[in-house]
């Protein structure tokens, strides 16, 4: 997964145990836009580290303008 700062995501639990949330990529710590990502969650206003795994479903809502 290659994402850029400014991209907006919908992150949800594949099991459906947790409601999804929307966040914006602040930075990518991996090479060339790969995970992990520092994101800003819109629901809480908190910055957190997002490490994609098999239990998360991540959909790109919008890409940052080039």
HELIX and SHEET records of a PDB file:
HELIX    1   1 UNK A   31  UNK A   33  5                                   3    
SHEET    1   A 5 UNK A  47  UNK A  50  0                                        
SHEET    2   A 5 UNK A  37  UNK A  41 -1                                        
SHEET    3   A 5 UNK A  21  UNK A  28 -1                                        
SHEET    4   A 5 UNK A   8  UNK A  13 -1                                        
SHEET    5   A 5 UNK A  56  UNK A  62 -1                                        
END                                                                             
